[in-house]
Amino acid sequence: MIQLFLLRMRVWAALGLLLLLSWPQQARASHIRAGEIQARVDTTAGRNARRIFFKMVLYLDISKGLPPASVDQPDATIFFGDGTATCTPVLRAVGPRPLPGNPDTSLNIYYFEHIYPSSGSFTVSFIGENRNNSVLNMSNSGTQTFYISTTITIDPALGLNHSPVLTAPAVDKAGMNQVFLHNPGAYDADGDSLAFHLRPSQQVSAGVSGTLGAPCPGPGTNQPAPTVVQNFRYPNDPAITGGVVYQVAYNGVPAGITSPPTPAIFVQDVNTGQITWNAPAAIGFYNVAFEVEEWRRTPLGRRRIGLVIRDMQIIVTAASNLRPEITIPADICVVAGATVTGNVTAVDVASPSAPQTPITLFAYSGILPPATFRQSQTGPPQASGTFTWRTDCSNVARQPYLVVFKAQDSPASPTPSNPPLIDERTWRITVVGPPPQNLRAVPGTGTTTNAVLTWSSYACTNASQIHIYRKVNASSFVPGPCDTGIPASAGYVRIASLPASATTFTDNNLDAAGTPQGLDRGQTYCYRIYAEFPLPAGGASIASQEACVSFQGSAARLVKVDVENTDVRTGQIQVCWTQPRSAGGPLDGTPSYVLSRGEGLAPATFTPIATLSSLVDTCYTDTGLNTQDLQYTYKLEFVRTFPAGDPRAAIREASPTASSVRTSTAPTSAAAAAVRVSWTYNVPWDNAARPAVVFRRTGSTGAFTRVGTAPTTATGGTYTDNDPTLAKGQNYCYYVQTEGQYAGVPYLSSLLNRSQVNCLVLISPPCTPRLVLEPTNCDELAARPQFPTPNDRYTNRLSWTLSDSPTGCDASVTGYRVYYRPTPTGAFTFLGTTITPNYVHSDLPATGGCYAVQAVGSGGAVSDTSNVACQDNCLFFSLPNVFTPNGDAQNAVFRPKTNSPVRRVHFQAFNRWGRKVFENTTTAQDPVLINWDGGGPVEEAGSAGTTSGAGKMAADGIYYYLAEVEFADFAGTKRTYKGWVEIIR
């Protein structure tokens, strides 16, 4: 029995030892001060988009003289955020080694990697046991775990993404009653934007052993549950010192406020990451965390793709010396290719008990190397160093590069209570693209008057586009050293965007439909171009020098749109124009004028109404119009045709459109003592240089008399007729005559145009309607099995009541006028009249739009316009999870199940190895959005897919998609939809 008992004891002991050896090693008493985790994608030859490499940096407290092994962290258990962890802890790769300038701190570095099961967002994290003792702004720090994490996004659309890198150490020294500064020296290798935010330090109560789960032996889930450390307070919290602490004088940013005494601050700049503590008042350790957000700029907007959390420690001492003061260069902007040189100096501030000492200068930045910083003098009295960076085209970026300079003094007898102190500043260097060179503009040949632009090949081959801008006549715009692109204030309009490799462009003055309109003869056109650089870093170049080209002769121009008769059926308008002229000799081809007409101030379509074959015919009287109720706009085209066999096509030169002047009238108040006359127009000549003349007639017949003038703008004006002889109940008729001119054309200096005649009975105005627009039930539409179907159209329903405004208004209305516009701003279109206080606007391609209503009183008087009632388009977009391109014409293509109106969808599909198999862009004009039939350039085969030619079909299976959707709402909302779809045949 005894032998059996001993045998069993040996077996149990062996099993226990085996179990102990198989259990992941727990972190030793590591005295952790600070740390962070960095990540980057796989860049090896056999790149796997789901393989991520990590680097973790820990800072350990070795100030107490304990044996190194007792405060060491030789390995680390990592949690990957996908439900797995390192069952075999990651061994330290570098360290322990003293941190420069902080001999009481050692540095450990750990490298590890992980292959994730899919695309998505994952948080990799570390739990350290435990923090160092005596951290003042939390309770019992030595018994609390240390937690840091980094969130990554795996998405094939992001390419070779890297997480932010923090180049400055996470442990720093501060002196009592002196401003403390810390900048992490963060940079992003991909040019993504970074944003910084303070947050409390965290811990995981369950520790490593309680968090570990399968397949490691542990009771947890491999998903840490972090919480804020016990009794965390930010370092400036008065509870730490037992009373309010006040700021000290400081001329940095933010400046110290001492009058009146202002409580201490602990803040971080969201853009640079600079931490400012003004000012510590109690010696000891302080820990605080901050997050570094990584934002990717895309054509569809900004997207957060990563988050690094650093937990750092600040050691405050009762230093007898004062911190040094550093001076750095002013922020600069340089053209790519230039060499940046900056001189940095620092002086140690002496005190009675601490004379000046030598200073060590440090520089932290993502551009170090290739940039260099070399210290040449340590002082006293002054330390100095030189920063040098030879920039190139790859450095062009929209955001500046940050270089953090730090000056650290060296007390004669440094002790934990009298450590070296620092001052630091951040230098911002913006790199812009060089201007394109040798831009030239010359008249071109062809069927329209055009300009041919040429320029030298752009110096930066990594640019993405060349943007081309044009204006009439020269500009005084001179770009400064940091003025990239072309501002709107320069007067140019962008007319084209080309690949950056382009070196020529022909300007045919295309209209919105892409039809060449030709440039006007007799004008000088000036051009500038600049280069744009690709996202995520972005950036642009300085604009090129201006290049101008002049065209001799003169084009046909509209000069008159004069309402000769006002009537609902027999109204007529005379339209006149100038005769075109060439630079010399007759114009070739067979000439004709084509005059077209549209309704309103900005017609969407024009209808040809006359073709005149004689050049001397420069006027046309348009008859049979409803000039009483409608405003008309005219377009003139000068057309030259050529006989059969001539290789030249017809040449069409369109003049700018011009509208008639339209006048409206209304009593100015319920007292009906005066009349407000208003008018509008949209013409290519200038009516604002001379006042408009207002004419009035009493009654429906008789002569008009001039009653006054009023200034008018580029679009219209108003005049108040408050003649004391006006009588309530009397009928008055008005028209307005404008006088315009073409700038710089002396013979076109008195262009007279009359409006239609508008009459009213001077009575109390009709009451103003209050309009209500019934909202569209977007949820019901989104919940349908399919929407829209081919027959689905939208309907908007309006209703209104009469208000009591203005006071004394007339509620006896005879009808209502309804107006509509599809956007929140712009001109309204007249929809029609109704005698009931409601209106149904049906057969609409979208619900978005704005409405307004006017009440019509007896005698035709019109009320003030109601409130403008608007509603936006719905926002919904859903995609299925399966489609079956098997030839049965059922569910054969991948497209949205339901969607509200969209402007554009950019769709990409990837196989499970991250290879793109399909991509397209569809717009609102496409009958079916996306419309993927299962075809693609890549089909899955083996373990990594094989490239196949066009026309190949993607294999059955799961595919991941990215759909970037721009909705057709007022704001042009952009949303990204990610998911998966299965192909089944």
PyMOL commands that set and color helices and strands:
alter all, ss='L'
color gray80, all
select helices_A, chain A and resi 2-22+68-71+141-143+156-158+207-211+238-241+393-395+488-490+778-782+858-860
alter helices_A, ss='H'
color red, helices_A
select strands_A, chain A and resi 32-41+51-61+75-76+78-79+90-99+102-115+120-128+146-154+165-166+171-175+180-182+186-187+193-199+202-203+227-228+265-268+275-278+284-298+301-317+325-327+332-335+339-347+359-364+372-377+383-390+401-409+422-432+440-443+451-454+465-472+493-499+504-507+524-532+547-550+558-565+571-577+590-599+607-612+619-625+632-641+651-654+658-659+662-667+675-680+692-698+705-710+716-721+731-740+751-754+758-761+769-773+794-802+813-821+829-834+838-844+849-857+869-871+877-878+882-883+898-899+902-910+916-923+938-939+946-947+957-967+974-983
alter strands_A, ss='S'
color yellow, strands_A
deselect
rebuild
show_as cartoon
